[in-house]
Amino acid sequence: MVAPPWFEVPPSAYGGTEEVVAGLVDGLVRRGHEVTLIASGAAKTKAVRQFGAFSTPPTSLLGNDAMPEVIHAAEAARVLETLDLDLVHDHSLVGPLLARGRRIPTVMTIHAPVSGSNLDYFTRLGTSVAMVSISQAQRAAAPWLNWCGTVPNAIDVASYRFEPNKSNRVLWIGRFSPDKGAHLAIDAARQAGRPIVLAGKLNEEVEKRYFAEYITPRLGADVDYAGEASASLKRELFAQAACLLFPIQWEEPFGMVMIEAMACGTPVIAVRRGSVPEVIVDDLTGILVDRPEQIPAAIERAATLKPIDCRRHVETHFDLPNLAAGYEAIYLNSIARSAAANG
């Protein structure tokens, strides 16, 4: 299991991919598999062994220097030469380049949008890797890629406190980017007369520029910026919020914050783009809107939804056993196909 190099597994704060990797590793071990993890930082999973090029994740270089990805891939290649494995599952960006010619199959989960230069790269990988999508919407954007299945992301639902009694505050949490629409969330909450809490990743230069231009001018007594939330703080924020605002301005591949909020019994108000209709049940676990201008009215409607419906939806569709079982089926199929191809 090859994680990206930028954050620990599991992450202490931001890091949706790393949280998925951690949950998958532990889920596979519980199902009887032996997992080797290649990741940065200290070993915090049930993997039988962990290797990594960085004892401290190079988080400060994210978005500014591509070399940690290259070094991480080189370390992964070195380690893989020494081990007797059945399959490699790569979540990193550069690592799949080394799959061509490998004697065992490589499965790659695509956590990013399949558009622009990303799509050019994934297309050029050809059939050297078997690709897994995290939503049907992501897969539909490029149906010609070498897809082998779709496995939605998942969380450890039991680690999220279910809270039926909500505050009056609404919540936005994520990465500070125009794609994620934090400024639109502030505008909607203000129009609805609700205070809002913001919690997000703010360390890359592009994020800082967005924050200075779009968020700082909107700050006020009704806007509480909580910084980048730790794992414990984000769970508390999700539990307390009246609803989560998700005013995305891009084709979201998945959106981990939606299932994290619903696990706490908190409905999600989201723009109907990308994976959103696959994650939210409209008028049951959240409200789908076509335009950000519709969010203020939806905030009031969200109060009529039942928190327990949100929780049950995530328990049924997005808990860790689903994740491990989905990938296990893909692994077995990939191994069988590889054996048949190699005689």
C-alpha positions in Angstrom: 0.0 0.0 0.0 1.7 3.2 -1.2 0.4 6.4 0.3 1.2 9.9 -0.9 4.2 11.4 0.9 2.7 14.6 2.2 1.0 13.6 5.5 1.1 10.9 8.1 -1.2 7.9 7.9 -3.6 8.5 9.4 -3.3 12.3 9.3 -3.3 14.5 12.4 -5.5 17.1 10.7 -6.0 17.6 6.9 -5.5 14.6 4.7 -8.5 12.8 3.2 -6.5 10.4 1.1 -4.3 9.5 4.0 -7.4 8.8 6.2 -8.8 6.5 3.6 -5.4 4.7 3.3 -5.3 4.2 7.0 -8.8 2.8 7.2 -8.2 0.5 4.3 -4.9 -0.9 5.7 -6.6 -1.7 9.0 -9.7 -3.1 7.3 -7.6 -5.4 5.2 -5.6 -6.6 8.1 -8.9 -7.4 10.0 -9.9 -9.5 6.9 -6.8 -11.5 7.3 -4.4 -9.9 4.7 -0.8 -9.0 5.3 -0.2 -5.3 4.4 3.1 -3.5 3.9 2.6 0.3 4.0 4.9 2.8 2.3 4.2 6.2 3.8 5.8 9.2 5.6 6.0 9.6 9.3 5.5 7.2 12.2 3.8 3.9 11.9 0.2 4.2 13.2 -1.7 1.5 11.4 -2.0 -2.3 11.7 0.3 -2.8 8.7 2.8 -5.6 9.3 5.6 -3.3 8.3 6.1 0.3 7.2 8.7 2.0 5.1 9.2 5.6 4.0 11.7 8.1 2.7 10.6 10.8 5.1 10.5 10.3 8.9 8.7 13.7 9.0 6.2 14.3 6.2 7.3 17.2 3.9 4.0 19.0 4.3 5.5 22.5 4.0 6.7 21.7 0.4 3.2 20.6 -0.8 2.4 22.7 -3.8 5.8 24.2 -4.0 8.2 21.3 -4.8 7.5 18.1 -6.7 10.7 16.4 -5.6 9.3 14.7 -2.5 6.9 12.8 -4.8 9.9 11.6 -6.9 12.0 10.6 -3.8 9.0 8.8 -2.3 8.4 6.8 -5.6 12.1 5.9 -5.7 12.0 4.6 -2.1 8.8 2.6 -2.9 10.5 1.0 -5.9 13.6 0.1 -3.8 11.4 -1.5 -1.1 9.2 -3.4 -3.5 12.3 -5.1 -5.0 13.0 -6.7 -1.6 9.5 -8.1 -0.8 7.4 -11.0 -1.9 4.0 -9.5 -2.6 0.9 -10.3 -4.6 -0.2 -6.8 -5.5 0.7 -3.1 -5.2 -2.0 -0.6 -4.5 -0.7 2.9 -5.2 -2.4 6.1 -4.0 0.5 8.4 -4.9 0.9 10.6 -8.1 4.3 9.5 -9.4 4.4 5.9 -8.1 2.2 4.4 -10.9 4.8 5.4 -13.5 6.9 2.5 -12.2 4.2 -0.1 -12.6 5.0 -0.9 -16.3 6.9 -4.1 -16.5 6.3 -5.0 -12.8 5.8 -8.8 -12.4 2.8 -8.3 -10.1 -0.3 -6.2 -10.8 -0.6 -2.6 -9.7 -3.9 -1.0 -8.7 -4.2 2.8 -8.6 -6.9 4.8 -6.9 -7.5 8.1 -8.6 -8.2 10.6 -5.8 -8.0 13.6 -8.1 -10.3 15.0 -10.8 -9.9 13.3 -14.2 -9.5 16.5 -16.2 -6.8 18.8 -17.6 -3.2 17.6 -17.2 -4.4 15.0 -14.7 -6.4 13.3 -17.5 -3.5 13.6 -19.9 -1.3 11.7 -17.4 -3.8 9.0 -16.5 -4.5 8.4 -20.2 -0.8 7.9 -20.9 -0.5 5.3 -18.1 -2.6 3.1 -20.5 -3.1 -0.5 -19.2 0.0 -0.5 -17.0 -2.2 0.0 -13.9 -5.7 -0.9 -13.1 -7.6 2.2 -12.1 -10.2 2.6 -9.3 -12.6 5.5 -9.2 -14.0 6.9 -6.0 -17.4 7.9 -7.6 -19.3 7.1 -10.7 -19.2 10.8 -11.7 -15.4 10.7 -11.6 -15.4 7.6 -13.8 -17.9 9.0 -16.3 -15.7 12.0 -16.9 -13.2 9.7 -18.7 -14.8 6.3 -19.5 -11.8 5.3 -21.7 -9.4 5.0 -18.8 -8.3 1.5 -17.7 -11.0 1.4 -14.9 -11.3 -1.8 -12.9 -14.0 -0.7 -10.5 -15.5 2.0 -8.3 -15.0 2.0 -4.5 -16.5 5.0 -2.6 -14.3 6.5 0.1 -15.2 5.5 3.7 -14.6 6.5 7.3 -14.6 4.8 10.7 -18.1 5.8 11.5 -17.8 4.7 15.1 -15.1 7.3 15.7 -17.6 10.1 14.9 -19.9 11.1 17.7 -23.6 11.1 16.8 -25.2 14.3 18.1 -29.0 14.9 17.5 -29.0 18.2 19.3 -27.5 20.9 17.1 -26.3 24.5 17.6 -27.5 27.4 15.5 -24.1 27.6 13.7 -23.4 26.3 10.2 -20.1 24.9 9.2 -17.7 25.0 6.2 -14.6 22.8 6.4 -12.1 21.8 3.7 -9.3 23.3 1.6 -9.3 27.1 1.0 -9.8 27.2 -2.8 -12.3 28.8 -5.1 -13.3 25.2 -6.0 -14.5 24.6 -2.5 -16.4 27.9 -2.2 -15.7 29.0 1.4 -16.6 32.6 0.4 -19.9 31.4 -1.0 -20.6 29.6 2.3 -20.0 32.9 4.3 -22.3 34.8 2.0 -25.1 32.2 2.3 -24.8 31.9 6.1 -24.9 35.7 6.4 -27.9 36.0 4.2 -29.7 33.3 6.3 -28.8 35.2 9.5 -26.7 32.3 10.8 -23.2 32.4 12.3 -20.7 30.2 10.5 -17.5 28.4 11.5 -14.7 27.9 8.9 -12.0 25.3 9.4 -9.6 24.6 6.6 -6.2 23.8 5.2 -4.2 27.0 4.7 -0.5 26.4 4.0 0.0 26.5 0.2 0.6 29.8 -1.4 -2.4 29.5 -3.7 -4.6 28.9 -0.6 -3.1 31.9 1.2 -3.8 34.2 -1.8 -7.4 32.9 -2.0 -7.9 33.5 1.7 -6.5 37.0 1.5 -8.6 38.0 -1.5 -11.9 36.3 -0.7 -12.1 35.4 3.0 -10.4 38.1 4.9 -12.7 40.9 3.6 -15.7 38.8 4.7 -14.6 38.1 8.2 -16.7 39.5 11.0 -18.4 38.8 14.3 -20.6 36.2 12.6 -17.7 34.3 11.1 -15.4 32.2 13.3 -12.2 31.0 11.6 -11.1 28.0 13.6 -7.9 27.3 11.6 -7.0 23.9 10.3 -8.9 21.5 12.5 -7.3 18.5 14.2 -9.0 15.1 13.9 -10.7 15.6 17.3 -11.7 19.2 16.7 -13.2 18.5 13.3 -15.3 15.7 14.8 -16.6 18.2 17.4 -17.3 20.8 14.8 -19.2 18.3 12.7 -21.3 17.2 15.7 -22.3 20.6 16.8 -23.1 22.2 13.4 -26.7 22.7 12.3 -25.6 21.8 8.8 -22.5 21.6 6.6 -22.3 23.9 3.6 -20.7 22.4 0.6 -20.9 25.1 -2.2 -18.5 23.5 -4.6 -17.5 25.1 -7.9 -16.0 22.1 -9.5 -16.8 18.5 -10.3 -16.0 17.0 -6.9 -14.5 13.5 -7.2 -15.9 12.5 -3.8 -16.0 14.9 -0.8 -15.0 13.2 2.4 -16.4 16.1 4.6 -20.0 15.1 3.5 -19.8 11.7 5.0 -18.0 12.9 8.1 -20.7 15.4 8.7 -23.6 13.0 8.1 -21.9 10.4 10.5 -22.4 13.0 13.2 -26.0 13.4 12.3 -25.4 16.7 10.5 -27.1 17.2 7.1 -25.2 18.6 4.2 -26.3 21.4 1.8 -24.4 21.0 -1.4 -24.3 22.2 -5.0 -25.3 19.4 -7.3 -22.0 18.7 -9.0 -19.7 15.7 -9.4 -20.1 13.0 -6.8 -22.6 15.0 -4.7 -25.8 13.2 -5.8 -24.1 9.8 -5.1 -23.2 10.8 -1.5 -26.3 12.7 -0.3 -29.9 11.6 -0.4 -31.8 14.7 -1.2 -34.3 15.8 1.4 -33.2 12.9 3.7 -29.6 13.4 4.6 -29.1 16.8 3.0 -30.4 19.2 0.4 -29.1 19.5 -3.1 -29.1 22.9 -4.8 -28.3 23.9 -8.4 -26.8 27.4 -7.5 -25.2 28.9 -4.4 -28.0 31.5 -4.3 -30.3 28.7 -3.2 -28.3 27.8 -0.1 -29.8 30.3 2.4 -33.3 29.0 2.0 -32.0 25.4 2.2 -30.4 26.2 5.6 -33.8 26.6 7.1 -35.1 23.5 5.4 -32.2 21.4 6.7 -33.6 21.8 10.3 -36.5 19.5 9.3 -34.2 16.6 8.4 -33.6 13.8 11.0 -30.0 13.4 12.3 -30.5 9.7 12.7 -31.2 9.3 8.9 -27.9 11.0 8.2 -26.0 8.6 10.5 -27.7 5.5 9.2 -27.0 6.4 5.6 -23.3 6.6 6.3 -23.2 3.4 8.4 -24.9 1.6 5.5 -22.9 2.9 2.6 -19.6 4.6 3.7 -18.3 2.6 6.7 -14.8 0.9 6.6 -16.0 -2.7 6.1 -17.5 -1.5 2.8 -14.1 0.0 1.8 -12.1 -3.1 2.6 -14.5 -5.5 1.0 -14.7 -3.4 -2.2 -10.9 -3.3 -2.6 -10.5 -6.9 -1.7 -12.7 -7.9 -4.6 -10.7 -5.7 -7.0 -7.4 -7.1 -5.8 -8.5 -10.8 -6.3 -9.8 -10.0 -9.7 -6.6 -8.1 -10.7 -4.4 -11.0 -9.4 -6.5 -13.5 -11.4 -6.3 -11.5 -14.6 -2.6 -11.0 -14.2 -2.1 -14.8 -13.7 -4.2 -15.6 -16.8 -2.3 -13.1 -18.9 1.1 -14.5 -17.8 0.1 -18.1 -18.5 
